[in-house]
Amino acid sequence: MITRRIGAIALAAVCAAVPLTALSASAAQAGTAAFLGPVKCAPISNNELCARGITGSPGGYDVAYHKNEGSKLTARFRLMCINGFQKDDNGPFSISAGQVKSFVFAVGNQGSCRVRMQDITNGGYYYSPYVVP
């Protein structure tokens, strides 16, 4: 059930995480549209860390953490690619049960990548499955 919900909100995550003007201007300049790849999720208790590739312009990777239950925590995302490329999000975020936090790494096609979520509050690391644009 959660995986189906991800597909429906992933486009909203892209729009919320990347400024609309930047996405629209880049897509218009390149003459292409951004297409979302399949969502791949990793369970974290009753929560989920999901990722998908984005093709077109600007292209990159979309990540979302769905916190269905548990205490509030502070976390960070890091994109980690097989080719050695790494990029952090824009800084720590807080998330509570019932919320979804997402981020788009607009870095073009870096090949096969996954996202690491660092749970700063509790000291753990969690990984999404690998995805490609």
VOVEXRO-58750 format. One record per residue: residue number from 1; y, z, x of N, C-alpha, C, O in turn. Coordinates in nm, 3 decimals, padded with zeros to 5 digits, always signed. Layout:
{NUM,{Y,Z,X},{Y,Z,X},{Y,Z,X},{Y,Z,X}},
...
END
This chain:
{1,{-00.119,+00.000,+00.082},{+00.000,+00.000,+00.000},{+00.125,+00.000,+00.086},{+00.222,-00.070,+00.055}},
{2,{+00.126,+00.078,+00.194},{+00.243,+00.085,+00.280},{+00.266,-00.048,+00.349},{+00.381,-00.091,+00.363}},
{3,{+00.158,-00.116,+00.393},{+00.173,-00.243,+00.462},{+00.237,-00.348,+00.372},{+00.321,-00.425,+00.419}},
{4,{+00.200,-00.353,+00.244},{+00.264,-00.448,+00.153},{+00.411,-00.416,+00.135},{+00.492,-00.507,+00.123}},
{5,{+00.445,-00.289,+00.132},{+00.584,-00.249,+00.116},{+00.666,-00.291,+00.238},{+00.783,-00.326,+00.225}},
{6,{+00.605,-00.288,+00.355},{+00.673,-00.327,+00.478},{+00.723,-00.470,+00.468},{+00.837,-00.499,+00.503}},
{7,{+00.639,-00.561,+00.420},{+00.679,-00.701,+00.409},{+00.802,-00.718,+00.322},{+00.888,-00.801,+00.351}},
{8,{+00.810,-00.641,+00.218},{+00.923,-00.653,+00.126},{+01.052,-00.599,+00.185},{+01.160,-00.650,+00.155}},
{9,{+01.043,-00.495,+00.269},{+01.167,-00.437,+00.321},{+01.200,-00.484,+00.462},{+01.307,-00.451,+00.513}},
{10,{+01.113,-00.559,+00.525},{+01.139,-00.601,+00.663},{+01.263,-00.689,+00.673},{+01.340,-00.675,+00.769}},
{11,{+01.283,-00.777,+00.578},{+01.402,-00.862,+00.582},{+01.527,-00.775,+00.569},{+01.627,-00.801,+00.636}},
{12,{+01.522,-00.674,+00.485},{+01.635,-00.583,+00.473},{+01.658,-00.510,+00.605},{+01.772,-00.484,+00.642}},
{13,{+01.550,-00.478,+00.676},{+01.563,-00.412,+00.805},{+01.634,-00.502,+00.905},{+01.718,-00.456,+00.982}},
{14,{+01.602,-00.631,+00.903},{+01.668,-00.726,+00.993},{+01.816,-00.731,+00.962},{+01.899,-00.725,+01.052}},
{15,{+01.849,-00.741,+00.837},{+01.990,-00.750,+00.797},{+02.065,-00.621,+00.828},{+02.183,-00.626,+00.864}},
{16,{+02.000,-00.507,+00.814},{+02.067,-00.380,+00.837},{+02.085,-00.352,+00.985},{+02.185,-00.291,+01.024}},
{17,{+01.992,-00.396,+01.069},{+01.997,-00.362,+01.210},{+02.079,-00.460,+01.294},{+02.133,-00.421,+01.397}},
{18,{+02.089,-00.583,+01.252},{+02.169,-00.682,+01.324},{+02.291,-00.714,+01.239},{+02.278,-00.743,+01.121}},
{19,{+02.410,-00.708,+01.299},{+02.529,-00.741,+01.221},{+02.513,-00.879,+01.156},{+02.475,-00.975,+01.223}},
{20,{+02.543,-00.888,+01.029},{+02.523,-01.011,+00.953},{+02.600,-01.126,+01.014},{+02.550,-01.238,+01.019}},
{21,{+02.721,-01.102,+01.061},{+02.799,-01.209,+01.120},{+02.732,-01.264,+01.246},{+02.735,-01.384,+01.270}},
{22,{+02.674,-01.177,+01.326},{+02.608,-01.223,+01.449},{+02.487,-01.308,+01.415},{+02.466,-01.413,+01.476}},
{23,{+02.406,-01.265,+01.320},{+02.287,-01.340,+01.282},{+02.327,-01.473,+01.220},{+02.269,-01.576,+01.254}},
{24,{+02.424,-01.472,+01.131},{+02.465,-01.595,+01.064},{+02.528,-01.693,+01.162},{+02.498,-01.812,+01.157}},
{25,{+02.615,-01.645,+01.248},{+02.682,-01.734,+01.343},{+02.582,-01.796,+01.438},{+02.587,-01.916,+01.464}},
{26,{+02.489,-01.716,+01.491},{+02.391,-01.769,+01.585},{+02.301,-01.871,+01.518},{+02.273,-01.976,+01.576}},
{27,{+02.255,-01.841,+01.397},{+02.167,-01.933,+01.326},{+02.241,-02.062,+01.292},{+02.183,-02.170,+01.301}},
{28,{+02.367,-02.051,+01.255},{+02.444,-02.170,+01.220},{+02.469,-02.256,+01.344},{+02.458,-02.378,+01.338}},
{29,{+02.502,-02.193,+01.456},{+02.528,-02.266,+01.579},{+02.403,-02.338,+01.628},{+02.411,-02.451,+01.676}},
{30,{+02.290,-02.272,+01.617},{+02.167,-02.330,+01.666},{+02.106,-02.428,+01.567},{+02.020,-02.508,+01.604}},
{31,{+02.148,-02.422,+01.442},{+02.094,-02.509,+01.340},{+01.955,-02.467,+01.295},{+01.882,-02.548,+01.238}},
{32,{+01.918,-02.342,+01.321},{+01.786,-02.293,+01.282},{+01.801,-02.165,+01.202},{+01.906,-02.101,+01.203}},
{33,{+01.695,-02.131,+01.134},{+01.692,-02.005,+01.060},{+01.595,-01.912,+01.130},{+01.507,-01.956,+01.204}},
{34,{+01.610,-01.784,+01.105},{+01.517,-01.686,+01.161},{+01.399,-01.671,+01.066},{+01.417,-01.659,+00.944}},
{35,{+01.279,-01.673,+01.121},{+01.157,-01.655,+01.042},{+01.085,-01.532,+01.092},{+01.074,-01.509,+01.212}},
{36,{+01.035,-01.454,+00.999},{+00.968,-01.329,+01.032},{+00.818,-01.351,+01.041},{+00.758,-01.413,+00.953}},
{37,{+00.758,-01.301,+01.147},{+00.614,-01.309,+01.164},{+00.544,-01.201,+01.084},{+00.609,-01.124,+01.013}},
{38,{+00.411,-01.194,+01.095},{+00.335,-01.093,+01.022},{+00.366,-00.952,+01.073},{+00.390,-00.932,+01.192}},
{39,{+00.366,-00.857,+00.983},{+00.389,-00.717,+01.017},{+00.259,-00.656,+01.067},{+00.154,-00.674,+01.007}},
{40,{+00.268,-00.583,+01.178},{+00.154,-00.510,+01.232},{+00.196,-00.364,+01.244},{+00.300,-00.333,+01.302}},
{41,{+00.113,-00.274,+01.189},{+00.149,-00.133,+01.184},{+00.045,-00.044,+01.252},{-00.073,-00.077,+01.257}},
{42,{+00.093,+00.067,+01.304},{+00.006,+00.171,+01.361},{+00.030,+00.298,+01.282},{+00.145,+00.341,+01.268}},
{43,{-00.077,+00.361,+01.230},{-00.059,+00.486,+01.157},{-00.027,+00.602,+01.252},{-00.082,+00.612,+01.361}},
{44,{+00.062,+00.688,+01.207},{+00.095,+00.813,+01.276},{+00.083,+00.921,+01.170},{+00.179,+00.948,+01.098}},
{45,{-00.033,+00.983,+01.161},{-00.066,+01.072,+01.049},{-00.048,+00.992,+00.920},{-00.111,+00.888,+00.904}},
{46,{+00.036,+01.037,+00.829},{+00.063,+00.962,+00.706},{+00.193,+00.882,+00.714},{+00.249,+00.844,+00.612}},
{47,{+00.239,+00.857,+00.835},{+00.358,+00.777,+00.860},{+00.314,+00.648,+00.929},{+00.196,+00.634,+00.964}},
{48,{+00.408,+00.553,+00.949},{+00.372,+00.426,+01.012},{+00.482,+00.375,+01.104},{+00.601,+00.387,+01.075}},
{49,{+00.439,+00.318,+01.217},{+00.528,+00.249,+01.309},{+00.488,+00.103,+01.305},{+00.375,+00.068,+01.340}},
{50,{+00.580,+00.017,+01.262},{+00.549,-00.124,+01.239},{+00.639,-00.214,+01.322},{+00.753,-00.179,+01.354}},
{51,{+00.586,-00.333,+01.356},{+00.662,-00.430,+01.432},{+00.629,-00.570,+01.383},{+00.523,-00.594,+01.325}},
{52,{+00.722,-00.663,+01.408},{+00.698,-00.805,+01.379},{+00.789,-00.886,+01.468},{+00.896,-00.840,+01.510}},
{53,{+00.747,-01.009,+01.496},{+00.829,-01.100,+01.574},{+00.924,-01.176,+01.484},{+00.897,-01.194,+01.365}},
{54,{+01.035,-01.221,+01.540},{+01.135,-01.300,+01.469},{+01.157,-01.427,+01.550},{+01.196,-01.421,+01.666}},
{55,{+01.132,-01.543,+01.488},{+01.157,-01.669,+01.558},{+01.291,-01.726,+01.515},{+01.353,-01.676,+01.421}},
{56,{+01.335,-01.829,+01.581},{+01.464,-01.889,+01.549},{+01.572,-01.829,+01.635},{+01.548,-01.788,+01.748}},
{57,{+01.692,-01.825,+01.579},{+01.804,-01.773,+01.656},{+01.868,-01.659,+01.578},{+01.909,-01.683,+01.464}},
{58,{+01.880,-01.539,+01.627},{+01.868,-01.506,+01.768},{+01.724,-01.484,+01.816},{+01.699,-01.492,+01.936}},
{59,{+01.631,-01.457,+01.729},{+01.493,-01.433,+01.769},{+01.476,-01.298,+01.837},{+01.571,-01.242,+01.892}},
{60,{+01.356,-01.247,+01.832},{+01.328,-01.120,+01.897},{+01.219,-01.043,+01.824},{+01.117,-01.100,+01.785}},
{61,{+01.243,-00.914,+01.806},{+01.141,-00.824,+01.753},{+01.205,-00.722,+01.659},{+01.311,-00.667,+01.688}},
{62,{+01.140,-00.699,+01.548},{+01.187,-00.605,+01.446},{+01.090,-00.488,+01.442},{+00.969,-00.509,+01.436}},
{63,{+01.141,-00.366,+01.446},{+01.057,-00.246,+01.440},{+01.107,-00.157,+01.327},{+01.227,-00.152,+01.300}},
{64,{+01.014,-00.088,+01.262},{+01.050,+00.007,+01.156},{+00.956,+00.126,+01.160},{+00.835,+00.110,+01.177}},
{65,{+01.012,+00.244,+01.145},{+00.933,+00.367,+01.136},{+00.948,+00.419,+00.994},{+01.059,+00.447,+00.949}},
{66,{+00.836,+00.432,+00.925},{+00.832,+00.481,+00.787},{+00.784,+00.625,+00.790},{+00.667,+00.652,+00.815}},
{67,{+00.875,+00.718,+00.764},{+00.841,+00.860,+00.765},{+00.817,+00.903,+00.621},{+00.911,+00.926,+00.545}},
{68,{+00.691,+00.914,+00.585},{+00.653,+00.950,+00.449},{+00.645,+01.101,+00.427},{+00.665,+01.150,+00.316}},
{69,{+00.616,+01.173,+00.534},{+00.606,+01.318,+00.523},{+00.631,+01.382,+00.658},{+00.638,+01.314,+00.760}},
{70,{+00.645,+01.513,+00.658},{+00.666,+01.587,+00.783},{+00.810,+01.629,+00.801},{+00.899,+01.590,+00.726}},
{71,{+00.830,+01.709,+00.904},{+00.962,+01.763,+00.935},{+01.054,+01.657,+00.993},{+01.010,+01.556,+01.049}},
{72,{+01.183,+01.682,+00.978},{+01.284,+01.594,+01.037},{+01.263,+01.589,+01.188},{+01.227,+01.689,+01.251}},
{73,{+01.285,+01.471,+01.246},{+01.274,+01.458,+01.391},{+01.378,+01.362,+01.445},{+01.438,+01.285,+01.370}},
{74,{+01.398,+01.368,+01.575},{+01.486,+01.276,+01.645},{+01.398,+01.189,+01.733},{+01.306,+01.239,+01.798}},
{75,{+01.425,+01.058,+01.734},{+01.339,+00.964,+01.807},{+01.420,+00.850,+01.866},{+01.540,+00.837,+01.841}},
{76,{+01.352,+00.767,+01.946},{+01.409,+00.646,+02.007},{+01.304,+00.537,+02.006},{+01.184,+00.565,+02.008}},
{77,{+01.350,+00.412,+02.005},{+01.262,+00.297,+02.018},{+01.283,+00.232,+02.155},{+01.395,+00.230,+02.207}},
{78,{+01.174,+00.180,+02.213},{+01.181,+00.099,+02.335},{+01.088,-00.020,+02.319},{+00.970,-00.004,+02.288}},
{79,{+01.141,-00.139,+02.341},{+01.061,-00.261,+02.341},{+00.995,-00.273,+02.478},{+01.062,-00.262,+02.581}},
{80,{+00.863,-00.297,+02.479},{+00.787,-00.308,+02.603},{+00.701,-00.435,+02.596},{+00.614,-00.447,+02.509}},
{81,{+00.726,-00.528,+02.687},{+00.658,-00.658,+02.682},{+00.560,-00.673,+02.798},{+00.577,-00.613,+02.904}},
{82,{+00.459,-00.755,+02.776},{+00.357,-00.779,+02.878},{+00.418,-00.841,+03.002},{+00.370,-00.818,+03.113}},
{83,{+00.525,-00.921,+02.986},{+00.588,-00.985,+03.102},{+00.674,-00.888,+03.184},{+00.736,-00.929,+03.282}},
{84,{+00.677,-00.760,+03.147},{+00.753,-00.659,+03.220},{+00.891,-00.629,+03.161},{+00.955,-00.532,+03.201}},
{85,{+00.936,-00.712,+03.068},{+01.067,-00.690,+03.005},{+01.063,-00.562,+02.922},{+00.968,-00.539,+02.848}},
{86,{+01.168,-00.479,+02.935},{+01.183,-00.358,+02.853},{+01.327,-00.346,+02.809},{+01.419,-00.385,+02.881}},
{87,{+01.346,-00.292,+02.689},{+01.483,-00.271,+02.639},{+01.479,-00.153,+02.542},{+01.391,-00.143,+02.458}},
{88,{+01.578,-00.064,+02.557},{+01.591,+00.051,+02.467},{+01.679,+00.015,+02.348},{+01.760,-00.078,+02.354}},
{89,{+01.663,+00.092,+02.240},{+01.751,+00.078,+02.124},{+01.890,+00.130,+02.161},{+01.918,+00.154,+02.279}},
{90,{+01.976,+00.148,+02.061},{+02.114,+00.191,+02.087},{+02.132,+00.342,+02.096},{+02.245,+00.389,+02.103}},
{91,{+02.024,+00.418,+02.098},{+02.034,+00.563,+02.112},{+01.948,+00.635,+02.011},{+01.895,+00.574,+01.918}},
{92,{+01.933,+00.766,+02.029},{+01.847,+00.845,+01.941},{+01.893,+00.841,+01.795},{+02.012,+00.828,+01.766}},
{93,{+01.796,+00.853,+01.706},{+01.824,+00.859,+01.563},{+01.743,+00.974,+01.503},{+01.638,+01.011,+01.555}},
{94,{+01.794,+01.027,+01.393},{+01.722,+01.131,+01.318},{+01.661,+01.068,+01.195},{+01.718,+00.976,+01.136}},
{95,{+01.544,+01.118,+01.157},{+01.477,+01.066,+01.039},{+01.405,+01.180,+00.969},{+01.345,+01.267,+01.033}},
{96,{+01.410,+01.179,+00.836},{+01.345,+01.280,+00.752},{+01.242,+01.213,+00.663},{+01.240,+01.090,+00.650}},
{97,{+01.156,+01.293,+00.603},{+01.055,+01.241,+00.512},{+01.121,+01.159,+00.401},{+01.225,+01.199,+00.347}},
{98,{+01.060,+01.045,+00.368},{+01.113,+00.957,+00.265},{+01.209,+00.852,+00.318},{+01.260,+00.771,+00.240}},
{99,{+01.235,+00.850,+00.449},{+01.328,+00.754,+00.507},{+01.255,+00.649,+00.591},{+01.141,+00.669,+00.634}},
{100,{+01.324,+00.538,+00.613},{+01.278,+00.432,+00.702},{+01.392,+00.404,+00.800},{+01.506,+00.385,+00.758}},
{101,{+01.362,+00.401,+00.929},{+01.459,+00.363,+01.031},{+01.408,+00.237,+01.098},{+01.290,+00.227,+01.132}},
{102,{+01.498,+00.141,+01.117},{+01.457,+00.014,+01.177},{+01.558,-00.028,+01.283},{+01.671,+00.020,+01.288}},
{103,{+01.512,-00.121,+01.368},{+01.598,-00.174,+01.473},{+01.547,-00.314,+01.507},{+01.427,-00.338,+01.508}},
{104,{+01.640,-00.405,+01.534},{+01.604,-00.540,+01.576},{+01.643,-00.556,+01.723},{+01.759,-00.535,+01.760}},
{105,{+01.546,-00.592,+01.805},{+01.569,-00.626,+01.943},{+01.593,-00.778,+01.948},{+01.498,-00.855,+01.952}},
{106,{+01.718,-00.821,+01.948},{+01.755,-00.962,+01.948},{+01.757,-01.011,+02.092},{+01.864,-01.031,+02.150}},
{107,{+01.638,-01.030,+02.150},{+01.624,-01.061,+02.292},{+01.555,-01.195,+02.315},{+01.517,-01.226,+02.428}},
{108,{+01.539,-01.273,+02.209},{+01.467,-01.399,+02.222},{+01.318,-01.376,+02.234},{+01.270,-01.265,+02.212}},
{109,{+01.247,-01.480,+02.269},{+01.101,-01.472,+02.279},{+01.062,-01.421,+02.417},{+01.075,-01.493,+02.517}},
{110,{+01.014,-01.300,+02.423},{+00.966,-01.239,+02.547},{+00.813,-01.240,+02.553},{+00.754,-01.175,+02.639}},
{111,{+00.752,-01.312,+02.461},{+00.605,-01.316,+02.456},{+00.551,-01.197,+02.379},{+00.615,-01.148,+02.285}},
{112,{+00.436,-01.151,+02.418},{+00.368,-01.041,+02.349},{+00.434,-00.908,+02.386},{+00.439,-00.870,+02.503}},
{113,{+00.484,-00.837,+02.283},{+00.555,-00.710,+02.305},{+00.509,-00.607,+02.201},{+00.458,-00.642,+02.095}},
{114,{+00.530,-00.483,+02.233},{+00.510,-00.375,+02.137},{+00.628,-00.279,+02.150},{+00.708,-00.288,+02.243}},
{115,{+00.638,-00.188,+02.055},{+00.746,-00.091,+02.056},{+00.689,+00.048,+02.076},{+00.591,+00.087,+02.012}},
{116,{+00.752,+00.121,+02.166},{+00.717,+00.262,+02.185},{+00.822,+00.345,+02.114},{+00.942,+00.325,+02.133}},
{117,{+00.777,+00.439,+02.033},{+00.869,+00.534,+01.970},{+00.849,+00.668,+02.041},{+00.739,+00.722,+02.045}},
{118,{+00.958,+00.720,+02.095},{+00.955,+00.851,+02.159},{+01.001,+00.955,+02.058},{+01.113,+00.948,+02.009}},
{119,{+00.916,+01.050,+02.027},{+00.951,+01.162,+01.941},{+01.016,+01.267,+02.030},{+00.947,+01.345,+02.096}},
{120,{+01.147,+01.269,+02.032},{+01.221,+01.360,+02.119},{+01.203,+01.505,+02.074},{+01.196,+01.595,+02.157}},
{121,{+01.196,+01.526,+01.944},{+01.184,+01.661,+01.889},{+01.054,+01.728,+01.931},{+01.054,+01.844,+01.973}},
{122,{+00.942,+01.656,+01.921},{+00.810,+01.714,+01.946},{+00.748,+01.669,+02.078},{+00.641,+01.717,+02.115}},
{123,{+00.813,+01.578,+02.147},{+00.766,+01.538,+02.279},{+00.654,+01.435,+02.283},{+00.589,+01.421,+02.387}},
{124,{+00.629,+01.360,+02.175},{+00.521,+01.263,+02.176},{+00.569,+01.119,+02.188},{+00.687,+01.090,+02.168}},
{125,{+00.475,+01.030,+02.222},{+00.500,+00.886,+02.227},{+00.401,+00.816,+02.135},{+00.284,+00.853,+02.129}},
{126,{+00.450,+00.714,+02.062},{+00.366,+00.638,+01.969},{+00.396,+00.490,+01.991},{+00.508,+00.452,+02.025}},
{127,{+00.292,+00.405,+01.972},{+00.305,+00.264,+02.003},{+00.268,+00.178,+01.883},{+00.171,+00.205,+01.812}},
{128,{+00.348,+00.073,+01.861},{+00.312,-00.027,+01.759},{+00.211,-00.121,+01.820},{+00.193,-00.123,+01.942}},
{129,{+00.142,-00.200,+01.736},{+00.058,-00.307,+01.791},{+00.146,-00.414,+01.858},{+00.267,-00.420,+01.834}},
{130,{+00.085,-00.496,+01.942},{+00.158,-00.607,+02.005},{+00.187,-00.715,+01.900},{+00.104,-00.743,+01.812}},
{131,{+00.305,-00.775,+01.910},{+00.346,-00.885,+01.823},{+00.412,-00.992,+01.908},{+00.455,-00.965,+02.021}},
{132,{+00.420,-01.113,+01.854},{+00.490,-01.224,+01.920},{+00.582,-01.290,+01.818},{+00.553,-01.290,+01.699}},
{133,{+00.694,-01.347,+01.865},{+00.781,-01.419,+01.772},{+00.717,-01.550,+01.726},{+00.777,-01.623,+01.648}},
END
